Amino acid sequence: SVGRYVGVVLCSSTRYKIFLSDDLDDMFRNVADGRGSGQDHCEFLGVENDATAMSTDGDNRGPSANGYHRNDRGQEPQHGAIGHPGSHNWYHQWYECGIAIP
C-alpha cells in the first residue's frame, strides 16, 4: 500500500495528470519513474493494470523539479529530484488508466 494522497488535474474524464502529497495541506507534486515510463502510476488511482496511454512529450522528460519518484509498482515513492536535466526520474504530462473520473 502506497500511503500518499493523490490528486489529479483532468484533461478529460479519461485523461489526467497525477500528483502526490504527504498531507492534504501540503503541495501536490509530480510523480516520476526511475525505471520505465510510469505505466504503473495508475496504481495511485486504485487501478491494477498499467496505463493504456501516456503523453509522448519528446522523450518523456519533464523539466527539473522536486517531486516523488519510484522504480516499480508497489514501491514507496521517495522525495527528490525529478525531470531533466538533473535526474533520471522522468514524468509524463498525462496518463489514461482505463477509468473515467467524473
N, C-alpha and C positions, 0 to 999 in steps of 0.2 A: 504494500500500500504506500503510495506516494503522498505524504502528508503536506500538501500545499493547497492554497486557494487558487482557483482557476478563473480567469477572466477571458472573455472573447470580445473582439470587435467584429461585427458582422459585415461582410462584403455582400452577402446574400444569405438566405436562410440555410444554405448548404455549404457556403464558403466563408471561412472565418480566420482571423489572426488569433493565435493562442498566447496568453500571458500567464505568468505565475506570480504569486506573492506569498510571503510567510505569514502575513496578517491582513485582515480586511482593510486596516487603516494604513498599511504600507503601500509603496509604489508597486504596481504590477509591471513585471519586466518580461522581455523576450525570453524564450527558451530555445536553446541551440543544441546541436548534436555534435559530439566529438568523433563519432564513427557512423557513417551512413548519411542520410539526408533528412532525418527527423520523421520518417514514416511512422514510427512508433509513438509520436507525440499525441496521437488520437487517444492513447491510454488516459491522458489527463481529462478527457471528456467522458470516460467510462466506456469507451469503445474497445473491444478486444482485437479487432483487425487493424492493420496498418492503413495509412491514408490512401484513399482512392485516387487523389490528385493533389499536387502541390504547385506553387508558383515556380516558374522556370526563369527566375531573375538572374541572368548571367550564369555564374557557377554556384549559385545559392549562397553567396557570401554577403550577408547584410553588413552595414557599416559597423565599425567598432563600437562597443557599448559594454556596460556592466549588466549582467543578466544571470540566467540559470543555464546550466549545461549538464548533459549526461551522455553516456555512450549506448546504453541498452535499455530495453523495456524492463520496467520493474526497478530499475536503479534509482536511488535517491538523487534528485537534482542538486547540484552544488552551485554556490555563488561564484562568479568570476568573470573574466574577460570573455566576450563572445564577439563574433563578427570578424571582418577582415579590413585592414591588416591588424595584427596583434594577437590573433589566436587561430586555432584550427577548429574552433567550435562555431559552426555555421548555422544560420537560421533562415527560414523562408518568410515571404510576405504573407502567405495564406496557405490553408490546408482545406481539403474536403475529406471528411471522415466517414461519410456514408450515413450521417444523421442530419436532420434538419433542426435548427434551433429557432424557435418562434420569435 
